[in-house]
Amino acid sequence: MKLREPMPELSGATAWLNEEVTRDELIGEKPTLIHFWSVSCHLCKEAMPEINEIRDEYEDILNVVSVHMPRSEDDLNMSVIEQMALGHDISQPTYVDSEHILTDAFENKYVPAYYVFDEEGNLRHFQAGGSGMNMLRKKLNRILKIEE
């Protein structure tokens, strides 16, 4: 995805954990962070506490959605996905993308990966990899208009 492109529809999930959300529900009032992860990704597990911290800290002003993107056949076991979500306190809506429908719509190739959309649903920031959480916070604060 290129900057300023609109958020793809959140359709085609194999399953949803916690609750299902639509693109229309996410657009209009608050910016949205969409976070791609996988059960087989060590960096994803390391980053999860910080994502949860952001989710909780900005609860009233930011939507957070997780997308489970399998990287291999081993990542398709639904009970393993559910257990990891539970074990890592993933309480936000989680799109399970076993068929890579949303992954392809985002043209995403990485986990972890972070997409930040403004309240109109346009992509404002993308980053991938386990480091750079300070940069993610900086970009979120700018989009949320929070003074540093």
C-alpha positions in Angstrom: 0.0 0.0 0.0 1.1 3.5 -0.7 0.7 6.4 1.7 -2.7 8.2 1.5 -4.4 5.1 -0.1 -7.7 4.2 1.5 -8.1 1.3 4.0 -9.2 -1.9 2.3 -12.5 -3.5 3.2 -12.1 -5.9 6.2 -13.9 -8.7 4.4 -13.0 -12.4 3.8 -11.7 -13.3 7.2 -11.4 -17.0 8.0 -12.6 -16.1 11.5 -12.7 -13.1 13.9 -11.5 -13.3 17.5 -13.0 -11.0 20.2 -15.3 -9.1 17.9 -15.8 -8.4 14.2 -15.4 -4.8 12.8 -16.0 -3.3 9.4 -14.0 -0.7 7.6 -17.1 1.7 7.9 -17.1 1.2 11.7 -13.4 2.3 11.9 -13.7 5.4 9.7 -15.0 8.8 10.7 -14.2 9.4 14.4 -10.8 7.9 15.2 -7.5 7.0 13.5 -6.9 3.2 13.3 -3.8 1.1 13.9 -3.9 -2.3 12.0 -1.2 -4.7 13.2 -0.2 -7.8 11.3 1.2 -10.7 13.4 1.7 -14.5 13.2 1.9 -17.2 15.9 5.3 -18.4 14.5 6.8 -14.9 14.7 9.2 -14.3 17.6 9.4 -10.5 17.0 5.6 -10.3 17.0 5.5 -11.9 20.5 8.1 -9.4 21.7 6.2 -6.4 20.3 2.8 -7.5 21.6 3.1 -5.9 25.1 3.8 -2.6 23.5 0.9 -2.9 21.1 -1.3 -3.7 24.0 0.0 -0.7 25.9 -0.8 1.5 22.9 -4.2 0.0 22.6 -5.0 0.6 26.3 -3.3 4.0 26.6 -5.1 5.4 23.5 -8.4 3.4 24.0 -10.6 6.5 23.6 -8.9 8.0 20.6 -7.5 5.1 18.5 -9.0 2.0 17.0 -6.7 -1.0 17.1 -7.2 -4.1 15.0 -5.0 -7.1 14.8 -4.6 -9.4 11.7 -3.2 -12.9 12.1 -1.2 -13.6 8.9 0.0 -17.2 8.6 3.5 -17.7 7.3 3.3 -21.5 7.0 0.9 -24.4 7.3 1.8 -24.6 11.0 0.2 -21.1 11.5 -3.2 -22.3 10.4 -4.3 -24.1 13.5 -7.2 -22.1 14.9 -6.8 -23.3 18.5 -3.1 -22.3 18.5 -4.1 -18.8 17.2 -6.8 -18.5 19.9 -4.4 -19.7 22.6 -1.7 -17.2 21.6 -4.2 -14.4 21.4 -5.3 -15.2 24.9 -1.8 -15.7 26.2 -0.6 -12.4 24.8 -3.7 -10.4 26.0 -4.9 -9.6 22.4 -8.3 -8.3 23.3 -8.8 -6.1 20.2 -10.7 -7.3 17.2 -8.6 -9.9 15.4 -9.0 -10.8 11.8 -7.8 -14.3 11.1 -6.4 -14.2 7.5 -5.7 -17.9 6.8 -6.3 -17.3 3.0 -4.3 -14.1 2.8 -7.2 -12.1 1.5 -6.5 -9.0 3.7 -2.8 -9.6 3.5 -3.0 -9.4 -0.3 -5.3 -6.3 -0.2 -2.7 -4.6 2.0 0.1 -6.0 -0.2 1.7 -6.9 3.1 4.8 -9.2 3.2 5.9 -8.8 6.8 5.1 -9.6 10.4 5.0 -7.7 12.5 3.7 -4.9 10.3 1.9 -1.7 11.4 -0.4 0.4 9.3 -1.8 3.7 10.7 -4.8 5.2 9.1 -6.2 8.7 9.8 -9.8 9.2 10.8 -10.8 9.4 7.1 -9.3 5.9 6.6 -6.3 7.0 4.5 -2.9 5.4 5.2 -0.6 7.8 6.9 2.2 5.5 8.2 3.6 2.0 7.5 6.4 0.2 9.2 7.5 -3.4 9.6 9.8 -5.3 11.9 10.3 -5.7 15.6 12.1 -2.5 16.4 11.0 1.1 15.9 8.2 1.2 18.4 9.3 4.7 19.4 8.8 5.8 15.8 5.4 4.1 15.7 4.4 6.1 18.9 5.8 9.3 17.3 3.7 8.9 14.2 0.6 7.9 16.2 1.0 11.0 18.4 1.3 13.2 15.4 -1.8 11.7 13.8 -3.6 11.9 17.1 -2.4 15.4 17.6 -0.8 14.6 21.0 2.0 16.9 22.1 5.3 15.1 22.7 
